[in-house]
Amino acid sequence: MKWHSFFHFLLAHHYKDEYNRCYSIGGIHLCARCSGLYPTLAITMIFLNIYSLPTEVYGVFLFFFPIPPITDWSFSILMGNRGNNFIRTVTGIFAGVSVGTLLHFHIRDPLNIITLGLIMFYSISLPIVYFISVLLKDKSY
């Protein structure tokens, strides 16, 4: 594997026909959603290790913050909706807060039934949506 290919997929993980989902910075493509997700995930984990929030806030982060990114991503891949990168970045921020909160609790209590349930839910449901999108694109079946 060439290093260029490795770093390309590490930063963009989109093929050329999907570069509309990336920012182009000096010829390097960066996934728009991930540009919001990863910095926010790191900030969230640091923040939650320093400050304690009311239980209700954690509930919102875990159960409601994933809705915008999952909805946008699902419409994008299932309906061929081009969307725009600003929305992808904003929904990436929502995802970063949610995933950062989930990881925060999972690291503190790896056997917590709520975090394990959420991890299982995402691990099963997101690949199913992706698989359906592949079937919809492949008309040869």
WOHUUR-V548783 format. One record per residue. N is the residue number from 1. PHI is phi as a letter, one per 40 degrees, with the letter a starting at -180 (* if undefined). D_LAST is the distance of its C-alpha to the last C-alpha in Angstrom with 1 decimal. Layout:
n->N phi->PHI d_last->D_LAST
n->N phi->PHI d_last->D_LAST
//
This chain:
n->1 phi->* d_last->31.1
n->2 phi->c d_last->33.1
n->3 phi->c d_last->35.1
n->4 phi->d d_last->34.0
n->5 phi->c d_last->30.3
n->6 phi->c d_last->31.2
n->7 phi->c d_last->33.3
n->8 phi->d d_last->30.8
n->9 phi->c d_last->28.1
n->10 phi->c d_last->30.9
n->11 phi->c d_last->32.1
n->12 phi->b d_last->29.1
n->13 phi->f d_last->25.8
n->14 phi->b d_last->24.0
n->15 phi->c d_last->22.7
n->16 phi->d d_last->24.6
n->17 phi->c d_last->22.4
n->18 phi->b d_last->23.2
n->19 phi->c d_last->26.9
n->20 phi->c d_last->27.7
n->21 phi->c d_last->27.4
n->22 phi->b d_last->30.2
n->23 phi->c d_last->33.9
n->24 phi->b d_last->35.1
n->25 phi->b d_last->38.5
n->26 phi->f d_last->40.1
n->27 phi->g d_last->36.8
n->28 phi->c d_last->35.5
n->29 phi->c d_last->32.6
n->30 phi->b d_last->32.9
n->31 phi->d d_last->30.3
n->32 phi->c d_last->31.8
n->33 phi->c d_last->31.0
n->34 phi->c d_last->32.2
n->35 phi->c d_last->35.4
n->36 phi->c d_last->36.3
n->37 phi->c d_last->34.9
n->38 phi->c d_last->36.6
n->39 phi->c d_last->40.2
n->40 phi->c d_last->40.2
n->41 phi->d d_last->39.0
n->42 phi->c d_last->41.9
n->43 phi->c d_last->44.4
n->44 phi->c d_last->43.4
n->45 phi->c d_last->43.9
n->46 phi->c d_last->47.2
n->47 phi->d d_last->48.3
n->48 phi->c d_last->47.5
n->49 phi->c d_last->49.4
n->50 phi->b d_last->52.4
n->51 phi->b d_last->52.3
n->52 phi->b d_last->51.7
n->53 phi->b d_last->50.1
n->54 phi->c d_last->50.3
n->55 phi->d d_last->47.7
n->56 phi->c d_last->46.4
n->57 phi->c d_last->45.5
n->58 phi->c d_last->43.5
n->59 phi->c d_last->41.6
n->60 phi->c d_last->40.8
n->61 phi->d d_last->39.6
n->62 phi->c d_last->37.4
n->63 phi->b d_last->36.0
n->64 phi->b d_last->36.1
n->65 phi->c d_last->35.9
n->66 phi->c d_last->32.2
n->67 phi->c d_last->31.2
n->68 phi->d d_last->31.4
n->69 phi->c d_last->29.5
n->70 phi->c d_last->26.7
n->71 phi->c d_last->26.5
n->72 phi->c d_last->26.6
n->73 phi->c d_last->24.1
n->74 phi->c d_last->21.6
n->75 phi->c d_last->22.1
n->76 phi->c d_last->21.9
n->77 phi->c d_last->18.5
n->78 phi->c d_last->16.9
n->79 phi->b d_last->18.5
n->80 phi->g d_last->19.0
n->81 phi->c d_last->22.7
n->82 phi->c d_last->24.8
n->83 phi->f d_last->27.7
n->84 phi->a d_last->30.7
n->85 phi->c d_last->32.1
n->86 phi->c d_last->35.1
n->87 phi->c d_last->33.1
n->88 phi->c d_last->31.0
n->89 phi->c d_last->34.3
n->90 phi->c d_last->35.9
n->91 phi->c d_last->33.1
n->92 phi->c d_last->33.2
n->93 phi->c d_last->36.9
n->94 phi->d d_last->36.1
n->95 phi->c d_last->33.6
n->96 phi->c d_last->36.3
n->97 phi->c d_last->38.9
n->98 phi->c d_last->36.6
n->99 phi->c d_last->35.4
n->100 phi->c d_last->39.0
n->101 phi->c d_last->40.4
n->102 phi->c d_last->37.8
n->103 phi->c d_last->38.7
n->104 phi->d d_last->42.4
n->105 phi->c d_last->42.4
n->106 phi->c d_last->40.2
n->107 phi->c d_last->42.5
n->108 phi->c d_last->45.6
n->109 phi->a d_last->44.2
n->110 phi->c d_last->41.2
n->111 phi->b d_last->41.0
n->112 phi->c d_last->41.3
n->113 phi->c d_last->39.1
n->114 phi->c d_last->38.2
n->115 phi->c d_last->37.1
n->116 phi->c d_last->35.2
n->117 phi->c d_last->33.5
n->118 phi->c d_last->32.5
n->119 phi->c d_last->31.3
n->120 phi->c d_last->29.2
n->121 phi->d d_last->27.8
n->122 phi->c d_last->26.8
n->123 phi->c d_last->25.5
n->124 phi->c d_last->23.1
n->125 phi->c d_last->22.3
n->126 phi->c d_last->21.7
n->127 phi->c d_last->19.1
n->128 phi->c d_last->17.2
n->129 phi->c d_last->17.4
n->130 phi->c d_last->16.4
n->131 phi->c d_last->13.3
n->132 phi->c d_last->12.3
n->133 phi->c d_last->13.1
n->134 phi->c d_last->10.9
n->135 phi->c d_last->7.8
n->136 phi->c d_last->9.5
n->137 phi->c d_last->10.1
n->138 phi->c d_last->6.9
n->139 phi->c d_last->5.7
n->140 phi->c d_last->3.8
n->141 phi->c d_last->0.0
//
